[in-house]
Amino acid sequence: MNMTNQNLADRDLAVLWHPCTQMKDHEHVPIIPIKKGQGVWLEDFDGNRYLDAISSWWVNLFGHANPVINAALKDQLDTLEHVIFAGFTHESGIKLAEKLVEITPPGLNRCFYADNGSAAVEVALKMSFHYWRNLGQTQKTKFITLENSYHGETLGALAVGNVALYKKTYAPLLMDVITVPGPDCYFREPGESWADYSTRRFALMEHALAQHADSVCAVIIEPLVQCAGSMRMYDPVYLKCLRAACDNYNVHLIADEVAVGFGRTGTLFACEQAAISPDFMCLSKGLTGGYLPLSAVLTTDRIYQAFYDDYTKLTAFLHSHSYTGNALACRAGLATIGIFQQQGIIEKNKRLAKVMAKVAARFNDHLNVAEVRQTGMIVAIELVKNKATREPYPWQERRGFKMHQFALTKGVLLRPLGNVIYFMPPYVITEAELELLADVAWQAIGYAVNN
């Protein structure tokens, strides 16, 4: 059978249910079957090409069909695809854990594997709670989170998030958490620096810790960028203050670096910009370069030791996934870290981030753009109805969806968050491709504003 977009779309819609999608939209918006990928480009079955400006949901770091990762996976496939990770181990799993301990902030010396970002958050939440229970501090059962935060969509991860679109429907199923107003610099006063605003806002977190520390296991935070929360950003000083406060109040700090880790914020990990080490660091997405599902929770020897005892004491951490430590995924992770270390990616990205800033600069003058903000390899452009008052467009008008649809007609995959358009491309993107991306984004805003 000759494969075309149309016949594959028809087959798809007969059997599949896609994520984060109102399926009824596909009655009038075609779903796009992808035949192959190469570098930053995707190609459908009708020969149309799309620049993957969002790294396929922020996972693809070094381009589709990357030859280095491909070769590593082909080699791994010939020896071991997977083995139970309880009572057994394998070289790729060991090597990847050794590398993660080496490259993450100091003190994170233990690695626990899971399958995806939400699962990593679940692991960190349970480990933190269980740690205090093993120490006899059974009154510690709560978690503190920031407004506008997002940590995934399994029930524990959803509970500690604060984006109503994802959370509101399932509220009756979720544990109660303490939500603190955030350091989101979009709301700073005219002339106020990111650092001053983030420092000022930390007083609200300090107050919550002072009030609730005795019952709190941990504070969970997305360092520097609240990605699913409209790509809102804040200053590293907030992390520095938070680390000191968590130490002072005897509360764990969980850094959810699922989206911001592996170079997205300009450093390998966002926590580096505040020179802090969390008690737990959750990693996924870019960990395998966008190839296979894998996540890791890095934690300290101190936390590990609280679970290390005779079996009859029943202190072991029994969380498990069938595909924990999958050998293929671990090998992809090793290849990904190898590219970082052998090709000087962080230094290259510093230059690329400057190009991103240059191509995005013109959006500052757009009549319907409230703010252009950037942290490392993430640029966000916030579309508003009124620039002077920052009045947003009503969500029902779906201006972001219009931008997405228009950009596809021009060969660019953008997927705005509400009315926020963002650039989060693979690190192999060229200056010419960034200029194309900016041109199409400019046109897409014009289309969305006028239609």
C-alpha positions as CSV (number, residue, x, y, z in Angstrom):
1,M,0.0,0.0,0.0
2,N,1.3,3.5,-0.9
3,M,1.5,5.3,2.5
4,T,0.1,8.9,2.4
5,N,-0.7,11.3,5.2
6,Q,-4.4,10.8,4.6
7,N,-4.6,7.0,4.8
8,L,-2.3,6.9,7.9
9,A,-4.3,9.7,9.5
10,D,-7.5,7.8,8.9
11,R,-6.1,4.6,10.4
12,D,-4.7,6.5,13.3
13,L,-8.0,8.2,14.2
14,A,-9.8,4.8,14.0
15,V,-7.7,3.3,16.9
16,L,-5.6,5.9,18.7
17,W,-6.2,8.4,21.6
18,H,-3.4,11.0,21.6
19,P,-2.0,12.9,24.7
20,C,-2.8,16.4,25.6
21,T,-5.3,16.6,22.7
22,Q,-9.0,17.2,22.3
23,M,-9.5,14.5,19.7
24,K,-12.5,16.3,18.2
25,D,-10.1,19.0,16.9
26,H,-8.9,16.4,14.4
27,E,-12.3,16.5,12.6
28,H,-11.0,19.7,11.0
29,V,-7.3,19.8,11.8
30,P,-5.3,17.0,10.1
31,I,-3.0,14.9,12.3
32,I,0.4,14.6,10.7
33,P,2.1,11.2,10.3
34,I,5.9,11.5,10.4
35,K,7.9,9.2,8.1
36,K,11.4,10.1,9.2
37,G,13.6,12.6,11.1
38,Q,17.0,14.1,10.4
39,G,18.7,16.7,12.5
40,V,16.1,19.4,13.4
41,W,13.8,18.3,10.6
42,L,10.8,16.0,10.5
43,E,9.3,14.7,7.2
44,D,5.8,13.5,6.7
45,F,4.5,10.9,4.2
46,D,3.6,13.5,1.6
47,G,7.1,14.9,1.6
48,N,6.4,18.1,3.7
49,R,9.2,19.0,6.2
50,Y,8.9,20.6,9.6
51,L,11.6,22.3,11.7
52,D,11.2,20.7,15.2
53,A,11.5,24.0,17.2
54,I,10.3,22.3,20.5
55,S,12.6,19.3,20.4
56,S,9.6,17.0,20.3
57,W,8.3,18.0,23.8
58,W,11.8,19.1,24.9
59,V,13.5,15.7,24.7
60,N,15.6,15.8,21.5
61,L,18.9,17.4,22.2
62,F,21.2,16.4,19.3
63,G,18.8,16.0,16.4
64,H,16.7,13.1,15.1
65,A,18.6,10.0,13.8
66,N,21.8,11.2,15.5
67,P,24.6,9.0,14.3
68,V,26.4,8.7,17.6
69,I,23.3,7.6,19.6
70,N,22.2,5.4,16.7
71,A,25.6,3.5,16.7
72,A,25.5,3.1,20.5
73,L,22.0,1.6,20.4
74,K,22.8,-0.8,17.6
75,D,25.8,-2.0,19.6
76,Q,23.7,-2.5,22.7
77,L,21.0,-4.2,20.9
78,D,23.4,-7.0,19.9
79,T,24.3,-7.8,23.5
80,L,21.4,-7.0,25.9
81,E,18.0,-5.3,25.5
82,H,16.7,-5.5,29.0
83,V,17.0,-7.5,32.2
84,I,15.2,-7.3,35.6
85,F,17.0,-4.7,37.7
86,A,16.2,-6.3,41.0
87,G,19.0,-8.7,42.0
88,F,20.6,-8.1,38.5
89,T,22.6,-5.3,36.9
90,H,24.4,-4.5,33.7
91,E,27.3,-2.5,32.4
92,S,25.3,0.3,30.7
93,G,23.2,0.9,33.9
94,I,26.3,1.0,36.0
95,K,28.2,3.3,33.7
96,L,25.3,5.7,33.3
97,A,24.9,6.0,37.1
98,E,28.6,6.6,37.5
99,K,28.4,9.4,34.9
100,L,25.4,11.0,36.4
101,V,27.1,11.0,39.8
102,E,30.1,12.6,38.2
103,I,28.3,15.4,36.3
104,T,25.5,16.4,38.7
105,P,26.1,18.8,41.7
106,P,28.3,17.6,44.5
107,G,26.8,15.1,47.0
108,L,24.4,13.4,44.7
109,N,26.0,10.0,44.9
110,R,23.1,7.6,44.5
111,C,21.1,7.0,41.4
112,F,17.6,5.4,41.2
113,Y,16.2,4.7,37.8
114,A,12.5,5.0,36.7
115,D,10.7,5.3,33.4
116,N,9.7,9.0,32.8
117,G,9.7,12.4,34.4
118,S,6.4,11.9,36.3
119,A,7.7,8.6,37.7
120,A,10.9,10.3,38.8
121,V,8.9,12.9,40.8
122,E,6.8,10.1,42.4
123,V,10.1,8.4,43.4
124,A,11.5,11.6,45.0
125,L,8.3,12.4,46.9
126,K,8.0,8.8,48.2
127,M,11.7,8.7,49.1
128,S,11.5,12.0,51.0
129,F,8.4,10.9,52.9
130,H,9.8,7.5,53.6
131,Y,13.2,8.9,54.8
132,W,11.5,10.9,57.5
133,R,9.3,7.9,58.5
134,N,12.4,5.7,58.8
135,L,13.9,8.3,61.1
136,G,10.8,8.2,63.3
137,Q,9.5,11.7,62.2
138,T,6.1,10.4,61.1
139,Q,4.5,13.9,61.4
140,K,6.3,14.9,58.3
141,T,3.8,14.2,55.5
142,K,3.3,17.4,53.6
143,F,5.0,19.0,50.6
144,I,5.5,22.6,49.6
145,T,5.2,23.6,46.0
146,L,5.1,26.9,44.0
147,E,2.1,28.4,42.3
148,N,2.2,27.9,38.5
149,S,4.4,24.8,38.9
150,Y,4.1,21.5,36.9
151,H,5.7,18.2,37.8
152,G,3.9,15.6,35.7
153,E,0.5,14.0,35.5
154,T,0.6,10.9,37.7
155,L,-1.4,11.5,40.9
156,G,1.5,12.4,43.2
157,A,3.2,14.6,40.6
158,L,-0.1,16.2,39.7
159,A,-0.8,17.0,43.4
160,V,2.5,19.0,43.8
161,G,1.8,20.9,40.5
162,N,-0.3,24.0,40.3
163,V,-1.4,24.4,36.7
164,A,-5.2,24.3,36.8
165,L,-5.6,23.0,33.3
166,Y,-4.1,19.7,34.3
167,K,-5.0,19.5,37.9
168,K,-8.5,20.9,38.5
169,T,-10.4,17.9,37.1
170,Y,-8.6,15.4,39.4
171,A,-8.5,17.5,42.5
172,P,-10.7,15.1,44.5
173,L,-8.1,12.3,44.0
174,L,-5.0,14.3,45.1
175,M,-3.2,14.8,48.4
176,D,-3.2,18.2,50.0
177,V,-0.1,20.4,49.5
178,I,1.1,23.8,50.6
179,T,1.2,26.1,47.7
180,V,3.4,29.3,47.9
181,P,3.3,32.3,45.6
182,G,6.2,32.0,43.2
183,P,9.2,34.1,42.0
184,D,7.9,34.4,38.4
185,C,9.6,37.6,37.2
186,Y,6.9,38.4,34.7
187,F,5.2,40.2,37.6
188,R,8.1,42.3,38.7
189,E,7.7,46.1,39.1
190,P,8.9,48.4,36.3
191,G,12.7,48.8,36.7
192,E,12.9,45.9,39.2
193,S,15.6,43.3,38.4
194,W,15.0,39.6,38.3
195,A,17.3,39.1,41.2
196,D,15.6,41.8,43.4
197,Y,12.1,40.5,42.6
198,S,13.0,36.8,43.2
199,T,14.7,37.8,46.5
200,R,11.6,39.8,47.5
201,R,9.3,36.9,46.7
202,F,11.4,34.4,48.7
203,A,9.9,36.0,51.9
204,L,6.7,34.1,51.1
205,M,8.5,30.8,51.0
206,E,10.4,31.6,54.2
207,H,7.1,32.3,55.9
208,A,5.6,29.0,54.7
209,L,8.6,27.1,56.0
210,A,8.6,28.9,59.3
211,Q,4.9,28.0,59.7
212,H,4.9,24.4,58.5
213,A,8.4,23.0,58.6
214,D,7.6,20.4,61.4
215,S,5.0,18.7,59.1
216,V,6.9,19.2,55.8
217,C,9.0,16.5,54.0
218,A,10.2,18.6,51.2
219,V,9.9,21.6,48.9
220,I,9.7,20.7,45.2
221,I,10.7,23.2,42.6
222,E,11.5,23.6,38.9
223,P,14.9,25.4,38.9
224,L,14.9,28.7,37.0
225,V,12.1,28.0,34.5
226,Q,8.5,26.8,35.0
227,C,8.3,25.2,31.6
228,A,4.7,24.0,31.4
229,G,3.6,27.1,33.4
230,S,4.0,29.3,30.3
231,M,7.8,29.3,30.4
232,R,7.9,31.7,33.3
233,M,11.4,32.4,34.6
234,Y,13.2,33.6,37.7
235,D,16.6,34.4,39.1
236,P,19.1,31.8,40.6
237,V,19.2,33.8,43.8
238,Y,15.8,32.2,44.7
239,L,17.4,28.7,44.6
240,K,20.3,29.9,46.8
241,C,17.9,31.3,49.4
242,L,15.7,28.1,49.2
243,R,18.7,25.8,49.8
244,A,19.7,27.7,52.9
245,A,16.2,27.8,54.2
246,C,15.6,24.1,53.7
247,D,18.8,23.4,55.6
248,N,17.7,25.8,58.4
249,Y,14.2,24.2,58.7
250,N,15.3,20.6,58.2
251,V,13.3,20.1,55.0
252,H,14.4,18.3,51.8
253,L,14.8,20.2,48.6
254,I,13.6,18.4,45.4
255,A,14.9,19.9,42.2
256,D,12.7,18.8,39.3
257,E,15.2,19.2,36.4
258,V,13.3,16.9,34.1
259,A,12.7,19.8,31.6
260,V,15.5,22.2,32.4
261,G,18.4,19.7,32.9
262,F,21.0,18.8,30.3
263,G,22.0,22.2,29.1
264,R,18.6,23.9,28.6
265,T,19.2,26.8,30.9
266,G,22.8,27.4,29.8
267,T,24.6,25.2,32.3
268,L,24.4,21.4,32.3
269,F,22.0,21.6,35.3
270,A,20.0,24.7,36.3
271,C,21.1,24.3,40.0
272,E,24.7,25.0,39.0
273,Q,23.7,28.6,38.4
274,A,23.0,29.0,42.2
275,A,25.9,26.7,43.1
276,I,23.6,24.5,45.2
277,S,23.0,20.8,45.5
278,P,19.4,19.6,46.1
279,D,18.6,16.5,48.2
280,F,16.9,15.0,45.2
281,M,17.4,15.8,41.5
282,C,14.8,14.4,39.0
283,L,16.1,13.9,35.5
284,S,14.4,12.6,32.3
285,K,13.6,14.1,28.8
286,G,17.0,15.0,27.4
287,L,18.7,12.2,29.5
288,T,18.5,9.8,26.5
289,G,18.7,12.5,23.8
290,G,15.1,12.0,22.9
291,Y,15.4,8.4,22.1
292,L,13.9,6.2,24.8
293,P,11.9,6.6,28.0
294,L,14.2,6.8,31.1
295,S,14.4,8.9,34.2
296,A,16.8,9.0,37.2
297,V,16.5,10.4,40.7
298,L,19.9,11.4,42.1
299,T,20.1,11.6,45.9
300,T,22.6,11.7,48.7
301,D,24.4,8.9,50.7
302,R,22.7,10.3,53.8
303,I,19.2,9.6,52.4
304,Y,20.4,6.2,51.1
305,Q,21.7,5.1,54.5
306,A,18.3,5.8,56.1
307,F,16.9,2.8,54.1
308,Y,19.9,0.5,54.5
309,D,19.2,-2.0,57.2
310,D,18.3,-5.6,57.9
311,Y,15.3,-6.9,55.9
312,T,13.2,-7.5,59.0
313,K,13.3,-3.8,59.8
314,L,11.1,-3.2,56.7
315,T,12.9,0.0,55.8
316,A,13.6,-0.8,52.1
317,F,12.4,1.4,49.3
318,L,10.1,-0.9,47.4
319,H,9.1,1.4,44.5
320,S,9.7,-0.4,41.2
321,H,9.1,-0.3,37.4
322,S,9.3,-3.4,35.2
323,Y,11.6,-1.5,32.8
324,T,13.8,0.0,35.5
325,G,17.4,0.6,34.3
326,N,16.5,-0.6,30.7
327,A,19.8,-1.4,29.0
328,L,18.9,0.3,25.7
329,A,17.8,3.5,27.4
330,C,20.9,3.6,29.6
331,R,23.1,3.2,26.6
332,A,21.3,6.1,24.8
333,G,21.9,8.1,28.0
334,L,25.6,7.3,28.0
335,A,25.9,8.3,24.3
336,T,24.1,11.6,25.1
337,I,26.4,12.5,28.0
338,G,29.4,11.5,25.7
339,I,28.3,14.0,23.1
340,F,28.2,16.7,25.8
341,Q,31.6,15.9,27.1
342,Q,33.4,15.2,23.8
343,Q,31.9,18.0,21.7
344,G,32.0,21.0,24.1
345,I,28.2,21.4,23.9
346,I,27.8,23.8,26.8
347,E,30.3,26.3,25.3
348,K,28.7,25.9,21.9
349,N,25.3,26.5,23.4
350,K,26.5,29.8,24.9
351,R,27.1,31.1,21.4
352,L,23.8,29.6,20.1
353,A,21.9,31.3,22.9
354,K,23.3,34.6,21.8
355,V,21.9,33.9,18.3
356,M,18.6,33.0,19.8
357,A,18.5,36.3,21.7
358,K,19.4,38.2,18.5
359,V,16.6,36.6,16.3
360,A,14.1,37.1,19.1
361,A,14.9,40.8,19.8
362,R,12.5,42.2,17.3
363,F,9.5,40.7,19.2
364,N,10.1,43.2,22.0
365,D,8.6,45.9,19.7
366,H,5.5,43.9,18.6
367,L,2.3,45.6,19.7
368,N,0.9,42.3,21.0
369,V,4.0,41.0,22.8
370,A,4.2,41.8,26.6
371,E,7.6,40.2,27.2
372,V,10.4,38.4,25.5
373,R,12.3,36.3,28.1
374,Q,15.3,34.0,27.9
375,T,17.2,31.5,30.0
376,G,19.9,29.8,28.1
377,M,18.5,27.7,25.3
378,I,14.9,28.7,26.0
379,V,13.2,31.8,24.6
380,A,9.6,32.6,25.4
381,I,7.4,35.3,23.8
382,E,4.2,36.2,25.6
383,L,1.3,37.3,23.4
384,V,-1.3,39.7,24.9
385,K,-4.3,41.6,23.8
386,N,-3.1,44.9,25.3
387,K,0.6,45.6,25.6
388,A,0.2,48.5,28.0
389,T,-2.0,46.7,30.5
390,R,-0.8,43.2,29.7
391,E,-4.4,42.1,29.4
392,P,-4.3,38.5,28.0
393,Y,-6.4,37.2,25.2
394,P,-9.3,35.0,26.5
395,W,-8.1,31.4,26.5
396,Q,-11.3,30.4,24.6
397,E,-10.0,32.2,21.5
398,R,-7.1,29.7,21.2
399,R,-4.6,32.2,19.8
400,G,-1.7,29.9,20.5
401,F,-3.4,27.1,18.7
402,K,-3.8,29.4,15.7
403,M,-0.1,30.2,15.8
404,H,0.7,26.4,15.9
405,Q,-1.5,25.7,12.9
406,F,-0.1,28.6,10.9
407,A,3.5,27.7,11.6
408,L,2.9,24.1,10.3
409,T,1.8,25.6,6.9
410,K,5.3,27.3,6.8
411,G,7.2,24.1,7.8
412,V,7.8,24.9,11.5
413,L,6.6,22.9,14.5
414,L,5.8,25.3,17.2
415,R,3.4,24.3,20.1
416,P,2.7,27.4,22.2
417,L,1.7,27.1,25.8
418,G,-1.6,29.1,25.9
419,N,-0.6,32.4,24.3
420,V,3.1,31.9,24.9
421,I,5.2,31.0,21.9
422,Y,8.6,29.5,22.7
423,F,11.8,28.3,21.0
424,M,13.3,25.2,22.6
425,P,15.2,23.6,19.7
426,P,17.7,20.8,19.4
427,Y,21.2,22.0,20.1
428,V,22.2,21.2,16.5
429,I,20.1,24.0,15.0
430,T,21.9,26.4,12.8
431,E,21.8,30.2,12.7
432,A,19.9,30.1,9.4
433,E,17.4,27.7,10.9
434,L,16.9,30.0,13.9
435,E,16.3,33.0,11.6
436,L,13.7,30.9,9.7
437,L,12.1,29.9,13.0
438,A,11.9,33.6,14.1
439,D,10.5,34.7,10.8
440,V,7.7,32.1,10.9
441,A,7.0,32.9,14.6
442,W,6.6,36.6,13.6
443,Q,4.2,35.7,10.8
444,A,2.3,33.3,13.1
445,I,1.7,36.0,15.7
446,G,0.4,38.3,13.0
447,Y,-2.0,35.6,11.8
448,A,-3.2,34.8,15.3
449,V,-3.7,38.5,16.2
450,N,-5.8,39.2,13.1
451,N,-7.8,35.9,12.8
